[in-house]
Amino acid sequence: MATPTPGPPAQSDAAARQAVRGVLDEYRQAFESRNADALRAVQPGVDYDAIKGEFARVKSYTLRLDVKSITVSGATARAECVVTYQPNPSPAGKLPPVATVF
């Protein structure tokens, strides 16, 4: 009977959470640099044409991303966050923080 070949070592829970935080930081950087291609790389389902239009209408973006929880189960992770989008110039009215799950 053949002995099973061990696979790659499992990523520790802390390392997996840190990797998720890295992806969230890429998301923030994509907004702040107004880079629709970078945003699509991190969030493939984004409406690319709409976000390109949004980025073209503003001079800058500041994004605050407050991570409330990160759960990891195998190859799947879930990050619950509150995101505050601050475009410059701001649209009429104030943009409230948005509860977001990634």
Sequence and secondary structure as in RCSB ss.txt:
>XXXX:A:sequence
MATPTPGPPAQSDAAARQAVRGVLDEYRQAFESRNADALRAVQPGVDYDAIKGEFARVKSYTLRLDVKSITVSGA
TARAECVVTYQPNPSPAGKLPPVATVF
>XXXX:A:secstr
       S    HHHHHHHHHHHHHHHHHHHHTT HHHHHHH TTS HHHHHHHHHH SEEEEEEEEEEEEEETT
EEEEEEEEEEEEES  SS    EEEE 
